[in-house]
Amino acid sequence: MSPANRLLSEDGLELQFQVNFLSHWLLANGLLSQQRRRRAKRNGKHSKHRNHSNGSDSSNNGCCGYQLRSGEGTRLVMLSSLTHHAGQLQWNDKQSMANYNPFTSYALSKLCNTMMAAEFQKRFDRNDSSRYGCDSAVAIHPGVVHTHLATGFFQQTGSTALPFMKHVVTPVLNALYPILMRTPDNSADSMLLAALMPADKVAGRYFHNDRLSRPNKFAEDPDRAVELWDLATELTGLQTCASLA
């Protein structure tokens, strides 16, 4: 998280962009593509069998036009951050080649996750749910959590900004962490809320801690979301499957 210097992955990409955003996007695409392909194949067979049996068109049962199996429909949870509000500062330099700042580079990766939750949802909605299932996507800022990841970032930032006061800054920060940060258990509860709430309540939305909220207006731009999706396909070499087109 927010390394002091610009680092590259083995693929030659800015590390935070690849680890925090691109790898998540690629994994989600791969898993969802396989799952939606299997559903389409199964539902096609199911529909043919039912039509052959009763000589009629498919009836509209369940939320997606057919009788869903228990647990049908996947919830995609994209991990965002309150810092995504600053991500637009890095938008035109996504690989931080012209200028690297640990914070804005991190913020960009979280902005990308926020945008992609909404973009995934649009692609779910415009494809036939009776074939592919009732998938939903949500982005969440789980809070500033008291973990080594967060405390390490603040210690690094404080030491960099005030190196001559490190011996003072560190104990002050250590005293403030438990007061200002959420516990991992509280953060996990927020993640579960985003994962388990009814799809019609959260689909394509943004969670801030335990409640639905509006993301930064920049994150709601549909044209930028498509631009980002296309960039991700270019960088990964992934061909978007038909069910996510």
C-alpha positions in Angstrom: 0.0 0.0 0.0 1.4 3.4 -1.1 5.1 2.4 -1.5 7.3 5.4 -1.1 8.8 5.0 -4.6 7.2 4.0 -7.9 7.4 0.2 -8.3 6.7 -1.9 -11.4 5.2 -5.4 -11.5 6.7 -8.1 -13.6 4.4 -7.0 -16.4 5.9 -3.5 -16.3 2.8 -1.9 -14.8 2.7 0.5 -11.8 2.4 -1.8 -8.9 -0.6 -0.4 -7.1 -2.6 -0.1 -10.3 -2.0 -3.7 -11.1 -2.3 -5.2 -7.6 -5.2 -3.2 -6.3 -7.3 -2.8 -9.4 -6.2 -4.8 -12.5 -5.7 -8.1 -10.8 -9.1 -7.9 -9.1 -10.8 -7.0 -12.4 -9.1 -9.8 -14.2 -10.0 -12.4 -11.5 -13.6 -11.2 -11.4 -13.9 -11.4 -15.2 -12.5 -14.9 -15.3 -14.7 -16.3 -12.6 -17.8 -14.6 -13.7 -17.3 -15.6 -17.4 -17.0 -19.3 -16.5 -20.0 -19.2 -14.2 -22.2 -17.3 -16.5 -21.3 -19.6 -19.4 -22.2 -22.7 -17.3 -25.5 -21.2 -16.3 -26.4 -20.3 -19.9 -25.6 -23.9 -21.0 -27.6 -25.4 -18.1 -30.6 -23.0 -18.6 -30.7 -23.6 -22.3 -31.0 -27.3 -21.7 -33.5 -26.8 -18.9 -35.7 -24.6 -21.2 -35.6 -27.1 -24.1 -36.6 -29.9 -21.8 -39.5 -27.9 -20.2 -40.8 -26.8 -23.6 -40.6 -30.4 -24.9 -42.4 -31.7 -21.9 -45.4 -29.2 -21.8 -45.3 -27.9 -25.4 -45.4 -24.3 -24.1 -43.1 -21.3 -23.8 -40.9 -21.0 -20.7 -42.9 -19.6 -17.8 -41.6 -16.7 -15.8 -40.7 -18.1 -12.4 -38.2 -16.6 -10.0 -36.6 -13.2 -10.2 -34.9 -13.8 -13.5 -37.6 -15.5 -15.6 -36.9 -19.0 -14.5 -36.8 -21.0 -11.3 -33.6 -20.1 -9.6 -31.5 -22.6 -7.7 -30.8 -21.8 -4.1 -28.0 -19.2 -4.0 -28.3 -18.4 -7.8 -26.6 -15.1 -8.6 -23.2 -14.0 -7.7 -22.4 -10.9 -5.6 -19.2 -9.2 -6.7 -17.7 -6.9 -4.0 -15.1 -4.5 -5.2 -12.9 -3.1 -2.4 -12.8 0.7 -2.7 -11.7 3.4 -0.3 -12.7 6.9 0.8 -9.4 7.9 -0.9 -11.1 7.2 -4.3 -12.2 10.9 -4.2 -8.6 11.9 -4.9 -8.1 9.3 -7.7 -9.1 11.6 -10.5 -5.9 13.6 -9.9 -4.0 10.6 -11.4 -6.5 9.7 -14.1 -4.5 11.0 -17.0 -1.4 9.3 -15.8 -2.6 5.9 -14.7 0.9 4.4 -14.7 2.3 7.3 -12.8 5.0 7.8 -15.5 5.0 11.6 -15.4 4.7 11.9 -11.7 4.4 9.4 -8.9 2.7 10.2 -5.6 2.1 7.2 -3.3 -1.3 8.5 -2.1 -2.8 9.5 -5.4 -1.6 6.4 -7.1 -3.3 4.4 -4.4 -6.4 6.6 -4.7 -6.6 6.0 -8.4 -6.6 2.2 -7.9 -9.6 2.6 -5.6 -11.4 4.9 -7.9 -11.0 2.3 -10.6 -12.6 -0.4 -8.4 -15.5 2.0 -7.6 -16.1 2.6 -11.3 -15.9 -1.0 -12.2 -18.5 -2.1 -9.7 -21.0 0.1 -11.5 -19.7 -1.0 -14.9 -20.0 -4.7 -14.1 -23.6 -4.0 -12.9 -24.5 -2.3 -16.2 -23.2 -5.3 -18.1 -25.1 -7.7 -15.9 -28.3 -5.7 -16.4 -28.1 -5.5 -20.2 -27.6 -9.2 -20.7 -30.3 -11.8 -20.4 -30.6 -12.7 -16.7 -32.8 -15.7 -17.6 -29.7 -17.2 -19.2 -26.9 -15.9 -17.0 -28.4 -15.4 -13.6 -29.1 -12.4 -11.3 -25.5 -11.3 -10.6 -24.9 -8.0 -8.8 -21.9 -5.8 -8.0 -21.2 -3.3 -5.3 -18.2 -1.2 -4.2 -17.3 -0.7 -0.5 -15.1 1.5 1.6 -14.8 -0.7 4.7 -13.4 2.1 6.8 -9.9 3.0 8.0 -9.0 -0.3 9.7 -6.5 -0.8 12.5 -4.1 -3.2 10.7 -0.4 -3.2 10.0 -1.2 -2.1 6.4 -2.8 1.1 7.5 -0.5 1.9 10.4 2.5 1.3 8.2 1.2 3.8 5.7 0.7 6.5 8.3 4.0 5.9 9.9 5.7 6.1 6.5 3.8 9.3 5.6 4.6 10.9 9.0 8.2 10.0 8.9 8.6 11.3 5.3 6.8 14.6 6.1 8.5 15.2 9.4 11.7 13.0 9.5 13.2 15.2 12.3 10.2 14.5 14.5 9.9 10.8 14.0 10.6 10.0 17.6 7.6 12.2 18.5 5.3 11.4 15.6 5.4 7.6 16.1 4.2 7.4 19.7 1.5 9.9 19.0 0.2 7.9 16.1 0.3 4.7 18.1 -1.9 6.3 20.7 -4.4 7.6 18.1 -4.8 4.4 16.1 -7.2 2.6 18.4 -9.3 5.7 18.8 -9.6 6.8 15.1 -9.6 3.4 13.3 -12.1 0.6 13.1 -11.4 -2.8 14.3 -10.9 -5.6 11.8 -14.1 -7.3 13.1 -16.2 -4.2 12.5 -14.8 -3.8 9.0 -15.5 -7.5 8.3 -19.1 -6.9 9.4 -19.4 -4.1 6.8 -18.0 -6.4 4.1 -20.6 -9.0 5.0 -23.4 -6.4 4.8 -22.3 -5.5 1.3 -22.1 -9.1 0.3 -25.4 -10.3 1.8 -27.9 -7.4 1.4 -30.6 -8.0 -1.2 -29.3 -7.3 -4.7 -32.1 -4.8 -5.5 -30.8 -2.6 -2.6 -27.1 -2.5 -3.4 -26.6 -3.4 -7.1 -24.2 -1.0 -8.7 -24.0 1.1 -5.5 -21.2 2.3 -3.2 -21.0 1.5 0.5 -19.2 3.8 2.9 -18.6 1.9 6.1 -22.1 0.5 6.9 -24.4 2.6 4.7 -25.1 3.3 1.0 -23.5 6.5 -0.1 -22.7 8.4 -3.3 -19.2 8.0 -4.7 -17.3 10.8 -6.2 -19.1 12.3 -9.2 -16.1 11.4 -11.3 -16.7 7.7 -10.6 -20.2 7.9 -12.0 -19.1 9.0 -15.5 -20.2 6.1 -17.8 -17.9 7.1 -20.6 -14.9 7.0 -18.4 -16.0 3.6 -17.0 -16.0 2.2 -20.6 -12.7 3.8 -21.3 -11.2 2.1 -18.2 -12.8 -1.3 -19.1 -11.2 -1.1 -22.6 -7.9 -0.2 -21.1 -8.1 -3.2 -18.7 -8.8 -5.6 -21.6 -5.9 -4.1 -23.6 -3.4 -4.4 -20.7 -4.5 -8.0 -19.7 -5.2 -9.3 -23.2 -8.5 -10.5 -22.0 -11.4 -10.8 -24.5 -14.7 -9.8 -22.8 -17.1 -12.7 -22.9 -20.5 -12.4 -24.6 -22.3 -12.4 -21.2 -20.3 -9.4 -20.0 -20.2 -7.4 -23.3 
